[in-house]
Amino acid sequence: MRTRDERHIPHPARPPHRTDHRRIRRLAWADIDVETWDATMAVNVRAPFLMAQAALPGMVGRGWGRVLFISSIAALNGGIIGPHYAAGKAALHGLTHSLAAGVAAAGVTVNALAPALIGGTRILPAEAGEGGKLPAPIPVGRLGTPDEVAAMAVSMVTNGYLTNKVITLDGGLYPR
């Protein structure tokens, strides 16, 4: 069997140029170059598509499976990172809906979880939430936690009737 490099297939989450995805910076539309746009799309759309494309045949063949994409509320409101990030996450919503419609009858569910303002992540500034200072007026009055995101993800993948949905987890920030 030939390796990924031998087949000249680029790694879906590592664009050919260097981008440090560990540091998320806010960028205005005028500051986003094509390299940044492409890198963001590779991580937020292309990689999830390729992963689903690889996993779905086995799930459909078994008559059971769960796909859960991790999105962001930025797909719905533009977010604070920039249009490249918001567009990538919105594309992930379209992918969710398209795939869900195609595999639901085979017992496979496809959903997306769109959290917002989760503490302890690299998306928010380190001081966010300290001393009661929130980056936005969150109705519950605090940042979410990674454990709360995990609990929602478990709930979504254990429910066989939930499919073709984008669930927001945002402390009431974006009612819909």
Buried (B, 14 or more C-beta within 10 A) or exposed (E): EEEEEEEEEEEBBBBEEEBEBEEBEEBEEEEBEEEBBBBBBBBBBBBBBBBBEEBBEEBBEEEEBBBBBBBBBBBBBBBBBBBBBBBBBBBBBEBBBEBBEEBEEBBBBBBBBBBBBBBEBEBBEEEBBEEEEBBBEBEEEEBBEEEBBEEBBEEBBEEEEBBBBBBBBBBEBEEE
